[in-house]
Amino acid sequence: MKLWAGRFQKETDNVVNDFNSSIQFDGRLYREDITGSIAHATMLGRQGIIEEHEAEKIVAGLKEILYDIENNDLDVFNPEYEDIHMNIEVALTQRIGDTGKRLHTARSRNDQVALDMRLYVKKEICEIMQLAIDFEKVLVEKAKENLDTVMPGYTHLQRAQPTTFGHYMMAYAQMLRRDISRLEDCFERMDELPLGSGALASTTYPIDREFVRDQLGFARVTENSLDGVSDRDYCIELMSCLSMMMMHMSRLSEEVISWCSWEWRFAELDDAYSTGSSIMPQKKNPDVCELIRGKTGRVYGDLMTLMTTMKALPLAYNKDMQEDKECVFDAIDTVKQCLEVFAPMFRTMTLRKKNMRKAASQGFINATDCADYLVKKGVPFRDAYMIVGRLVNTCIRADETLETMTLKDFASISNKFGPDVYDALDLKTCVEGRSVIGGPAPKEVTRQINKIETFLADSEEQLAEMRTRLRT
C-alpha cells in the first residue's frame, strides 16, 4: 500500500507507477536521505515531539539500513514506493515496526528532497573543486617547464604574435581559477537548510531548525518556507558553473586536437590516452579531446533542461521539479569524468618544441615588433604600420621572412632601419620584451604562476573548510 493511499480507493495503475517513480535515479541519494532523517529524528526526540526512546530506535534502524545498503545486504530500490524517501521509510518500518512511522512527523517529502539535493550538491561541489584544482596544478606544471618554449599566438587562427607555451598555459589557468571561484561562491550561497519548510508552510510542531542545521553542517536555515521547498536556483547555478568549466575544457581540447594534427605537429598524446582506427593503421586519434568537446553540449543541455523546467512553475513544489535530478546528476557525472581523464592526458602529452619554434619563425608574427622598432626611431605608429606592411608584401613575393631580408632590402623601404633591426626581430627578444603585467616574458609568466599557486593554496584551505561542513 502507498504511504499516501488513505485518500484513494483504487490502486495506482502500473503504467502510472512506472511513470511517476524516480527511484531509478534518485536512489543515489540514499546516504543523504538517511543522514537527514537521523538529524530529523534526533531533533524530534530532543523536542519531545516523539519519545526519546523512539527517536533512538529510529536512528539505530536508519544506521543499520545505511550499513546494509553499503555492504550490498539490502536492496531498498523498489519502484512501487516511488522514490528513495519512501523506500527508506518502508524499510525502516519493516525493521522496527510502527515506531518507524513516526519519522515523518513534522516533515514533508518536499522539504526532505530539498534537503537531500542540497547535501548531495555540497558534496559534489567539493569533489569537482578538488579535480579542478588538480587539473590547474597540471597547467602550472606545464607552464613552469615551458617558460622559454616559443610558439605562435593566433587571432582568427592566423599566426599573429610570438608567445610561449608557458604563457598559453597560464591563460587556461586563469579560466580554471574563475571556475574554482565560481564553485566556491555557489557553495556559500546554497549552504542553507531547507528542512523545516514542510510541504510549503512549515509546521505547527515545535521543531528546532537550528539544531538540525548544526547537525547537518549548514551555515544558515532558509528564511522562507515557500522558497525553501521550491528553490532550485543552486542547481541551476551549479550547472551554469559546470557549463563554463566544460566550455574551457572544450576550448583547450580544440587546441590539443589542432596541435596533434599532422599539419601542426606541436604535440603528441601518450598512447595511453589516444585511440586508433579500425581500418587506417597510421592513425592516432585524440578521441578524449573530441569526446570532451562533444560532452560540453551535453552539459549545456542539462542546464537548459532545468532552466526550462523551472521557468513557469508557480509556488511551491510541483512534480515537474522531479526532473531536476537527472540533469543535475548527469552534469556532475560528466564534468567529473572529463576532469579525471583530462588531467593525466595533458600531463603525459609530449610537446614538439622545435616545430613550435619553426612555426613561430614563419607567418611574420614579429611584424608588430618591427613596427614598434620604427616607432622607437621616431616614426609615428600608423606610418610604421604601413612601412612594415610593404616589407611583408615584399617578403611574400620573394619567399623571404623579415629575418632573412638584407639590410639593403630594409633600407630600400625606410632609412630608419639599422643593423639593430635583426636583434629587435629575434623571437626571444620579442617575447622577453613583452614584460608588462599579463605578458609572455618568462619573468612575467613566473609572476603569474606564483600568483596562481597562492590561489591554489588558498583554495585548498577553503576546500578543507567546506568539507568540514559535510555530514554525509
KOLPA-411860 format. One line per field, with one value per residue (C-alpha): residue number from 1; residue in one letter; x, y, z. Coordinates in Angstrom, 1 decimal. Layout:
<kolzas>
num = c(NUM;...)
residu = c(A;...)
px = c(X;...)
py = c(Y;...)
pz = c(Z;...)
</kolzas>
This chain:
<kolzas>
num = c(1;2;3;4;5;6;7;8;9;10;11;12;13;14;15;16;17;18;19;20;21;22;23;24;25;26;27;28;29;30;31;32;33;34;35;36;37;38;39;40;41;42;43;44;45;46;47;48;49;50;51;52;53;54;55;56;57;58;59;60;61;62;63;64;65;66;67;68;69;70;71;72;73;74;75;76;77;78;79;80;81;82;83;84;85;86;87;88;89;90;91;92;93;94;95;96;97;98;99;100;101;102;103;104;105;106;107;108;109;110;111;112;113;114;115;116;117;118;119;120;121;122;123;124;125;126;127;128;129;130;131;132;133;134;135;136;137;138;139;140;141;142;143;144;145;146;147;148;149;150;151;152;153;154;155;156;157;158;159;160;161;162;163;164;165;166;167;168;169;170;171;172;173;174;175;176;177;178;179;180;181;182;183;184;185;186;187;188;189;190;191;192;193;194;195;196;197;198;199;200;201;202;203;204;205;206;207;208;209;210;211;212;213;214;215;216;217;218;219;220;221;222;223;224;225;226;227;228;229;230;231;232;233;234;235;236;237;238;239;240;241;242;243;244;245;246;247;248;249;250;251;252;253;254;255;256;257;258;259;260;261;262;263;264;265;266;267;268;269;270;271;272;273;274;275;276;277;278;279;280;281;282;283;284;285;286;287;288;289;290;291;292;293;294;295;296;297;298;299;300;301;302;303;304;305;306;307;308;309;310;311;312;313;314;315;316;317;318;319;320;321;322;323;324;325;326;327;328;329;330;331;332;333;334;335;336;337;338;339;340;341;342;343;344;345;346;347;348;349;350;351;352;353;354;355;356;357;358;359;360;361;362;363;364;365;366;367;368;369;370;371;372;373;374;375;376;377;378;379;380;381;382;383;384;385;386;387;388;389;390;391;392;393;394;395;396;397;398;399;400;401;402;403;404;405;406;407;408;409;410;411;412;413;414;415;416;417;418;419;420;421;422;423;424;425;426;427;428;429;430;431;432;433;434;435;436;437;438;439;440;441;442;443;444;445;446;447;448;449;450;451;452;453;454;455;456;457;458;459;460;461;462;463;464;465;466;467;468;469;470;471;472)
residu = c(M;K;L;W;A;G;R;F;Q;K;E;T;D;N;V;V;N;D;F;N;S;S;I;Q;F;D;G;R;L;Y;R;E;D;I;T;G;S;I;A;H;A;T;M;L;G;R;Q;G;I;I;E;E;H;E;A;E;K;I;V;A;G;L;K;E;I;L;Y;D;I;E;N;N;D;L;D;V;F;N;P;E;Y;E;D;I;H;M;N;I;E;V;A;L;T;Q;R;I;G;D;T;G;K;R;L;H;T;A;R;S;R;N;D;Q;V;A;L;D;M;R;L;Y;V;K;K;E;I;C;E;I;M;Q;L;A;I;D;F;E;K;V;L;V;E;K;A;K;E;N;L;D;T;V;M;P;G;Y;T;H;L;Q;R;A;Q;P;T;T;F;G;H;Y;M;M;A;Y;A;Q;M;L;R;R;D;I;S;R;L;E;D;C;F;E;R;M;D;E;L;P;L;G;S;G;A;L;A;S;T;T;Y;P;I;D;R;E;F;V;R;D;Q;L;G;F;A;R;V;T;E;N;S;L;D;G;V;S;D;R;D;Y;C;I;E;L;M;S;C;L;S;M;M;M;M;H;M;S;R;L;S;E;E;V;I;S;W;C;S;W;E;W;R;F;A;E;L;D;D;A;Y;S;T;G;S;S;I;M;P;Q;K;K;N;P;D;V;C;E;L;I;R;G;K;T;G;R;V;Y;G;D;L;M;T;L;M;T;T;M;K;A;L;P;L;A;Y;N;K;D;M;Q;E;D;K;E;C;V;F;D;A;I;D;T;V;K;Q;C;L;E;V;F;A;P;M;F;R;T;M;T;L;R;K;K;N;M;R;K;A;A;S;Q;G;F;I;N;A;T;D;C;A;D;Y;L;V;K;K;G;V;P;F;R;D;A;Y;M;I;V;G;R;L;V;N;T;C;I;R;A;D;E;T;L;E;T;M;T;L;K;D;F;A;S;I;S;N;K;F;G;P;D;V;Y;D;A;L;D;L;K;T;C;V;E;G;R;S;V;I;G;G;P;A;P;K;E;V;T;R;Q;I;N;K;I;E;T;F;L;A;D;S;E;E;Q;L;A;E;M;R;T;R;L;R;T)
px = c(0.0;1.2;2.2;-0.2;-3.0;-5.6;-7.3;-7.6;-10.0;-8.2;-4.6;-2.4;-2.1;1.2;1.9;1.5;3.7;6.5;6.0;5.8;8.7;12.1;13.9;15.9;17.8;17.3;18.4;21.9;20.7;20.3;23.1;21.9;18.3;19.4;21.7;18.9;16.5;18.8;19.2;15.4;14.6;17.2;15.6;12.1;13.2;15.0;12.0;9.6;7.6;8.3;9.6;13.4;13.5;11.5;14.0;16.9;15.2;14.6;18.3;19.6;17.3;18.5;22.1;21.5;19.8;22.7;25.2;23.3;22.9;26.6;27.5;25.0;23.0;19.8;18.0;15.6;15.2;11.6;9.7;6.5;7.5;8.3;11.4;14.3;12.5;9.5;11.8;13.9;10.8;9.2;12.5;12.7;9.0;9.6;12.5;11.3;7.5;5.1;7.8;9.2;6.0;6.8;9.9;7.9;6.3;6.8;8.3;7.2;8.8;9.0;11.5;13.1;14.1;15.2;17.5;18.8;19.7;21.5;23.5;24.4;25.3;27.5;29.4;29.8;31.0;33.8;34.8;34.7;36.7;39.4;39.5;39.7;42.5;44.4;44.0;45.1;48.3;49.0;48.7;51.0;53.5;53.5;53.9;57.0;58.5;57.9;58.7;61.0;59.2;58.4;55.3;53.0;50.0;46.9;44.0;41.4;43.5;46.2;49.6;49.7;52.4;55.0;54.3;55.4;53.7;54.0;52.1;49.5;49.0;48.5;45.7;43.8;44.9;43.1;39.9;40.1;40.8;37.5;35.8;37.0;36.0;32.5;32.1;33.2;30.6;27.9;28.6;28.4;25.2;23.4;24.6;21.1;19.0;15.5;14.3;11.5;9.8;7.3;5.2;5.2;4.0;6.4;4.7;2.8;5.2;7.8;10.8;14.3;15.7;18.9;19.7;19.2;21.2;24.1;23.8;23.9;26.6;24.7;25.7;22.1;18.5;16.3;14.3;11.0;9.3;7.7;11.1;12.7;10.8;10.6;14.2;16.4;18.5;21.5;21.2;20.9;23.8;25.9;25.1;26.0;29.4;29.9;28.9;31.5;34.1;33.2;33.5;37.0;37.9;36.3;38.4;41.6;40.5;40.2;43.7;45.1;43.3;44.9;48.3;48.3;47.3;50.0;49.5;50.6;52.6;53.0;52.2;51.6;49.4;50.6;49.5;47.5;45.3;44.9;42.9;43.5;41.5;39.9;41.0;43.8;46.8;48.7;46.0;46.5;43.3;42.7;39.3;39.5;39.5;36.8;34.6;35.1;34.3;31.1;30.1;30.2;27.0;25.5;26.2;24.7;21.6;21.3;21.4;18.8;16.6;16.3;16.0;13.2;11.5;11.6;10.7;6.9;6.4;4.1;4.9;5.5;6.5;5.4;6.1;7.9;10.8;11.4;13.1;15.9;17.8;18.6;20.1;22.0;23.4;24.3;26.1;28.0;29.0;30.0;32.3;33.9;34.6;36.1;38.4;39.5;40.7;41.9;44.5;46.6;46.2;47.5;50.3;51.6;51.4;54.7;55.5;57.3;59.1;61.2;58.0;56.5;59.7;59.7;56.0;56.8;59.6;57.1;54.0;55.6;54.5;57.2;55.7;54.3;57.7;59.2;56.7;57.5;61.2;60.4;58.2;61.2;63.1;60.6;58.2;54.5;52.9;50.5;53.3;55.4;52.4;52.3;56.1;56.1;53.1;55.1;58.0;55.8;54.4;58.0;58.9;55.9;56.7;60.4;59.6;61.5;60.9;61.7;64.7;66.2;65.8;69.1;69.8;69.8;66.2;65.1;66.8;65.1;61.8;62.8;66.1;65.2;66.3;69.7;71.7;70.0;66.7;67.7;68.0;64.6;63.1;64.6;61.8;63.5;63.7;60.1;58.9;61.2;60.2;56.6;57.2;54.2;51.7;50.0;52.6;54.6;58.0;59.4;59.8;56.3;54.8;56.7;54.9;51.6;52.5;53.3;50.0;48.1;50.0;49.0;45.4;45.5;46.9;44.1;41.5;42.7;42.3;38.9;38.0;39.1;36.9;34.0;34.5;34.1;30.5;29.7;27.8;27.4)
py = c(0.0;3.5;5.7;8.3;5.8;7.0;9.4;6.9;4.0;2.5;1.2;3.3;1.9;0.2;2.5;5.5;3.8;3.5;7.0;8.6;6.7;8.3;5.6;4.6;7.8;9.3;6.0;7.6;10.0;7.2;8.4;12.0;10.8;8.7;11.4;14.0;11.6;10.8;14.5;15.0;12.0;13.2;16.6;15.2;13.3;16.3;18.5;15.9;15.6;11.9;9.9;9.8;6.1;6.2;8.6;6.4;3.3;5.2;6.4;2.9;1.4;4.0;3.4;-0.4;0.3;2.5;-0.2;-2.9;-0.8;0.0;-3.7;-4.8;-6.7;-4.7;-3.6;-0.8;0.4;-0.7;1.2;0.5;3.0;5.8;7.4;7.0;8.7;6.3;3.3;4.1;4.7;1.4;-0.4;1.3;0.4;-3.2;-3.4;-1.5;-1.6;1.3;3.4;3.9;5.6;8.4;9.5;11.6;13.8;17.5;16.8;16.6;14.9;18.4;19.7;16.2;16.1;19.7;18.7;15.7;17.6;20.3;17.8;16.0;19.1;20.4;17.1;17.1;20.7;19.7;16.8;18.8;21.6;19.1;17.7;21.3;22.2;19.1;19.9;23.5;22.2;20.3;23.5;25.2;22.4;22.6;26.4;26.1;23.7;25.9;29.5;29.7;27.5;30.0;29.4;31.4;33.1;33.3;35.5;34.3;31.1;33.1;33.4;36.8;37.4;35.4;33.9;30.9;27.7;28.7;31.9;29.9;27.5;30.4;31.7;28.4;28.5;31.9;30.3;27.4;29.9;31.6;28.2;27.3;30.6;30.2;26.8;28.3;31.1;28.6;26.5;29.5;30.8;27.4;26.4;26.7;24.1;23.8;21.1;22.5;24.2;21.3;20.9;24.7;26.4;24.9;23.1;23.6;21.3;23.0;21.9;23.2;24.1;25.5;22.2;20.3;22.9;22.4;18.6;18.7;21.3;24.1;27.7;29.0;28.0;29.1;32.2;31.4;28.0;28.5;29.3;26.6;23.8;25.4;26.8;25.1;28.2;26.4;23.6;26.0;28.0;24.9;23.7;27.2;26.9;23.5;24.6;27.3;24.8;22.5;25.4;26.0;22.3;22.2;25.2;23.5;20.3;22.0;23.4;19.9;18.4;21.0;20.7;16.9;17.1;16.4;19.9;21.4;18.7;20.8;17.9;14.2;12.5;9.5;6.1;5.5;8.5;8.0;5.7;4.2;3.3;0.0;0.5;3.1;1.7;5.0;6.9;8.2;10.0;12.5;10.9;12.0;15.7;15.1;13.5;16.3;18.8;16.8;16.3;20.1;20.3;17.7;19.7;22.8;20.7;19.7;23.4;24.4;21.4;22.6;26.3;25.5;23.2;26.0;28.9;28.9;26.9;28.5;28.2;25.9;22.3;20.8;17.4;18.9;19.6;15.8;16.5;18.3;15.2;13.5;16.7;17.6;14.1;13.9;17.3;16.4;12.9;14.3;17.0;14.8;12.2;14.8;16.2;12.8;11.9;15.3;16.0;12.8;13.1;16.6;15.8;13.0;14.9;15.4;18.8;19.2;22.3;22.6;22.5;25.3;27.4;26.8;27.8;30.9;31.9;31.9;33.9;37.3;37.1;39.6;42.3;44.2;44.2;45.5;48.4;49.1;49.2;52.1;53.9;53.9;55.5;58.3;57.1;57.5;54.1;54.4;55.2;52.4;50.1;51.0;50.5;47.1;46.1;46.9;44.9;41.9;42.2;42.3;39.2;37.2;38.0;37.0;34.0;35.5;36.3;39.5;37.9;36.8;40.2;42.0;45.4;46.8;45.5;47.2;50.4;50.5;50.9;53.1;54.7;54.3;50.6;49.9;46.7;46.5;45.6;41.9;41.9;43.5;40.9;37.9;35.9;35.7;39.5;39.8;37.6;39.0;42.5;41.8;42.1;44.1;42.6;39.8;39.4;36.3;37.3;34.4;36.6;37.9;34.4;33.3;36.0;34.7;31.2;32.3;34.1;31.1;28.8;31.2;31.0;27.2;27.0;29.3;27.3;24.0;25.7;26.8;23.4;21.8;24.2;23.4;19.7;20.2;21.2;17.9;15.4;12.6)
pz = c(0.0;-0.8;2.1;0.8;0.0;2.6;0.2;-2.6;-3.2;-6.2;-6.7;-8.9;-12.5;-13.1;-16.1;-13.8;-11.1;-13.6;-15.0;-11.5;-10.0;-9.5;-7.6;-10.7;-10.5;-7.0;-5.4;-5.3;-2.6;-0.1;2.1;2.1;2.8;5.8;7.2;7.0;8.6;11.5;12.3;12.0;14.3;16.8;16.9;17.3;20.3;21.9;21.4;22.9;19.7;19.9;22.8;23.2;23.1;19.8;18.3;19.4;17.9;14.6;14.5;15.2;12.5;9.9;10.7;10.1;6.8;5.7;6.7;4.8;1.6;1.5;2.1;-0.6;2.0;1.3;-1.8;-1.0;-4.5;-5.2;-7.9;-6.1;-3.4;-5.9;-4.5;-2.2;0.7;0.8;0.1;3.2;5.3;4.3;5.0;8.4;9.3;8.3;10.7;13.8;13.4;13.9;15.5;12.0;11.0;13.5;11.5;9.0;11.8;11.1;7.7;4.1;1.1;-0.3;2.2;2.5;-1.1;-1.0;1.9;0.1;-3.0;-1.1;0.9;-2.4;-4.3;-1.5;-1.5;-5.3;-5.4;-3.1;-5.3;-8.5;-6.9;-6.0;-9.5;-10.9;-8.5;-9.5;-13.2;-12.7;-11.0;-14.2;-16.2;-13.8;-14.1;-17.9;-17.7;-15.4;-17.9;-20.9;-19.9;-22.9;-25.3;-28.1;-30.2;-32.4;-30.8;-33.0;-33.8;-36.3;-36.4;-38.2;-36.8;-35.0;-32.4;-30.6;-27.2;-25.1;-24.2;-20.6;-21.3;-23.2;-20.2;-17.8;-19.9;-19.3;-15.6;-15.3;-16.7;-14.2;-11.4;-12.2;-12.4;-9.0;-7.6;-9.0;-7.4;-4.0;-4.4;-5.4;-2.3;0.0;-1.5;-1.4;2.1;3.7;5.5;3.9;6.3;8.4;5.5;5.4;2.3;1.9;5.1;7.7;10.6;13.9;15.8;17.9;15.8;16.3;12.8;14.2;15.9;12.6;10.8;13.1;12.9;9.1;8.8;7.1;7.5;7.7;7.6;4.7;5.5;3.8;3.7;0.3;-1.2;0.9;-0.9;-4.4;-4.8;-7.4;-8.1;-6.6;-9.1;-12.0;-10.7;-10.3;-13.8;-15.1;-13.4;-14.8;-18.3;-18.3;-17.0;-19.8;-22.3;-21.1;-21.3;-24.8;-25.9;-24.7;-26.3;-29.6;-29.2;-28.4;-31.4;-33.6;-32.0;-32.5;-36.2;-38.8;-40.2;-36.8;-35.0;-31.9;-29.6;-29.4;-26.9;-24.9;-26.3;-23.1;-23.9;-27.7;-29.9;-33.3;-36.4;-37.3;-41.0;-41.1;-39.3;-39.2;-37.2;-33.7;-32.7;-29.9;-29.0;-25.4;-26.5;-29.1;-26.5;-24.1;-26.8;-27.6;-23.9;-23.5;-25.4;-23.2;-20.1;-21.8;-22.5;-18.8;-17.8;-20.4;-19.3;-15.7;-16.6;-19.0;-16.4;-13.8;-15.9;-15.4;-12.1;-9.5;-5.9;-4.2;-5.1;-8.4;-9.7;-12.7;-10.2;-10.1;-13.4;-11.7;-10.6;-13.8;-15.4;-12.2;-11.8;-15.5;-15.5;-12.3;-13.6;-17.0;-15.6;-13.1;-15.8;-18.1;-15.4;-14.3;-17.8;-19.0;-16.3;-16.8;-20.6;-20.6;-18.1;-20.3;-23.6;-25.4;-26.9;-30.2;-29.2;-32.4;-34.5;-32.3;-32.8;-36.5;-36.8;-34.8;-37.2;-40.1;-40.7;-39.9;-36.2;-35.4;-37.8;-34.8;-33.2;-36.5;-36.4;-32.7;-33.7;-36.1;-33.5;-31.2;-34.0;-34.1;-36.8;-36.0;-35.4;-38.4;-40.7;-39.2;-39.8;-43.5;-43.9;-42.3;-44.4;-47.5;-46.1;-45.5;-49.1;-50.4;-48.4;-49.6;-53.3;-52.7;-50.5;-47.6;-44.0;-42.1;-40.6;-43.9;-45.6;-46.2;-44.6;-48.1;-48.6;-45.3;-46.3;-49.7;-47.9;-44.9;-43.9;-40.3;-40.3;-39.0;-38.1;-34.8;-36.5;-36.5;-32.7;-32.5;-34.7;-32.8;-31.4;-28.0;-27.9;-29.0;-26.1;-23.4;-24.4;-23.6;-19.8;-18.9;-16.4;-18.2;-20.9;-22.1;-20.9;-18.8;-15.7;-16.0;-16.6;-13.4;-11.5;-12.9;-11.9;-8.3;-8.1;-9.3;-6.8;-4.0;-5.2;-5.3;-1.8;-0.6;-2.5;-0.9;2.5;1.6;0.3;3.6;5.5;3.1;3.7;7.4;6.8;5.0;7.1;4.5)
</kolzas>
